[in-house]
Amino acid sequence: MPSNHSLEKKLLTFSTLSALLFALMGIGLGVWMGSLVILFDGAYSFVSLLLTMLSLGAAWYINAPKAKRSNPHIDLVEPLVIAIKGFAITLMCVASFTSAVFAIMAGGREVDTGLALVFGVINLAGCLGTYWVLAKRGKQSKSALIEAESKQWLMDSVISAAVMAGFVLASILTYAGLSHYAVYADPIMVVMASVYFTVVPLKMMFGALSEAYDIYSKNTGAFGNTAQKAS
């Protein structure tokens, strides 16, 4: 089923701007507050930004008339881009998991939970809003790239919810006089989020690679039959 190319580009552009905003906010606050989980959220948004730009480039290339004429493997571009997305997110999760484990071993991290909760509310609302737009309008675009994009934002929304849950827990422990345990809430939430979110991009990557292999096999067979007929 053909995709709505104009709507696809608009949605990818919208996703790019949203990812840029949340990446700057998350990385900036994460470094300033010394919070791994906020930094993890910002880093995920930054990776999403780079991958969305990759999707924009792929969408432009796929829909270019010259590319369709000159590249017999044009159908491989979309699944390969989705596979790259899955691989990049998996690498980020592994790196975040490693950093969080080292932080736990070093005695945890103390974070200003009040400011972190404000960030969590704003971030969660923004991520859910972006996901809602992509999921709703994505059905109209009939684009696999937009579908993969909406999955990225769904993951980011759940990460944001995990950020909030971690800081709510840290606040409760602090007010209960258990601040020596509260310092572990931040890196533990990163560990949990990293482990959980490694599954989704891996499925995305292997599913896309399987699709790419099927497309390549069909194209190779078709070219082979054409060559035999020509000879």
N, C-alpha and C positions, 0 to 999 in steps of 0.2 A: 504494500500500500504506500503510495507516494507521500512524502512529508510536505508540510507547508513551510517552504524555505524562508519566506519573509518573517513569519511568526517565530520560527526556529532561531533566526539571528537576533531578533528582538529579545527573546527569552534568555539567550546566551549572554547578550550584552547586559541585561538586567542582573543576571547571576554574577557576571564579572564585577560590576560596580558594588554589589552587595558583599561579595567576597573580599574586595579591596578594603571596604569600610571596616568589616569585622576583623580582618587580618591586622590592620593598623591598630585598631583598638585593643585587640587581644594581646598582640606581641608587646605593644607599648606598656599596657598595664601589667602584663605578666613580668616583664623585666623590672619595672619600677617597684612592684610589690613583692617580687621574689617568689611568685606563685607558679609552680610547675604546671598545675592544671589549667590556669588561665593562659599560660604560655603555650600549652598543648592545644588549647582551643584556637588560639590565634595562629599557631603554626598550621593547624588543619585548614583554617580559612585561607592562609597564604598558599598552601599546596592546592587548594580548591581553585584559587585565583589563577594559578599557572595552568592547571588542567582545563579550566574553562576557556582560557585563551587558546589552548591547544584545540579544544573543541570548536571554537570559532574559526580557527584556521582550517580545520578539517571540513567544517560545514561550507566554508567559502570554496575550498578546493573541489569538494564533491559536486557542488552545484555549478562549477565553472564548465561551460560547454566545451572548451578546448580540452579540459582534463578528461571528460567523458569520451571524447573522440580518440585521444592519444594513449590512454591508460586502460588496458583491458582488465586490470585488477582493481578498478576504482571501488568496487563493492567491498574490498578488504579494508579500506581506510577506516570506516566507522567502527567495526569490531576491534581493530588494532588500537585505535585511540582509547576505546573503553578499557582494553586490556592494560594499556599504559597507565590509565587512571588507577585501576585496581592495584597495580604493582607499586606505584608511587605512594599511595595511601598506606599500603602494607609496610613499606620501608619506614614511613613516618611513625606508624604505631610501634614498630620494633624499637626505633630510636628513643621514643618517648618512654616506653616500658623500661628500657635500660637506665635512662636518666632517673626515673622514679625509684627504681630499686636501689640505686646508689644513694639517693636522698634518704630513703628509709634507713639504710645501713649507717648513714651519717647522723642519724638522730632526728629526722623529720625536718619540717619547715614551718616557721611561724608566719602567719599571714593576717593582715587586717581584714577580718571576716565581714565587717560592716560594709566597707567599700566593695569588697568582693561580691557580696550579695546584690548590691546595686548593679554591678556589672553583669551578674548572672541573670537578673530579671530582664535588663535591656537586651542582652545578647540572645536569650531564649526567645523573647518576643520577636526579634528581628529574624532569627533563623527560621522560626516557625512560619512567619509571614512569607519569607522567600520560598520556603518549601511549598507552602499552600499555593502560591502563584504558579510555580513551575509544575506542580502536580496537576493543578486544574487546567491551566492553559496547555500543558504538555500533551494532554489527550487530544487537543485540537491539532497540534502540530504533527502528531504521528511520527515523532522522531525518537530514535533509540538514544541519540546523544542527549536529548532533553530528559529522557527517562533516567539515564545514568546520572545526569546532573541533579535531578530531584532526589535520587538516592543519596548522593553526597550531602545534600542539605538536610535530609532526614537524619543522617548520621550526625551531622553537626548540631542539629536540634537536640538529639539525645545526649550528645557530649555536653551541651550547655546545661541540660537538665541535671546531668551528673555533677557538673561544676556547682550548681546551686545546692544540690543535695549534700555534697561534701562540705560546703561552707555552713550550711544549716546545722549539720552534725558537729562541726568544729565549734560553732557558737554555743550549742547546747552543752558540749563538754566543757567549754571555758566557763560558762555560767554555773556549771555544776561543780566547779573547783577541780576539774580534771584536765587542766590546760596542758599537762605533760603528755596527755594522749592526743590532744587536739592537733598538735604539730604533725601528726602522722596522717591526718585526714587528707591533706592536699596531695602528697605523693601516692597514697593508697588509691584515691579516686583515679589518678592517672594510670596506675597499674590495671585497675578494673576496666577502665575505658579502653585502654590499649588492647587488652586480651579480647574483650568483647568485639571491638570494631575491626580486629584483624580478620574475622570470619567473613564479614560482608564484602570487603574489597577482594578477598581471595576468590569468593564465589563469582564476583563480577569479572575478575581477570580470567579464571578458567572457563567460564561460560563464553566470554568473548573470544578467547583463543580457539575454543571448540567450534564456534560459529565461523571464525576466520578459516579454520582448516577445512570445514565443509565447503565454504565458498571457493577456496583455492582448488579443492579436489574437483568440484563441478566444472570450474573454469578450465582446469588442466585437461579434463576429459573432453570438454567441448572443443578446445583447441586441437586436441589430438585427433578427434573425429573429423574436424574440418581439414586438417592437414592430410589425413588419409584420403578424403574425398578428392582433394585437390590433386593428389598424386595419382 
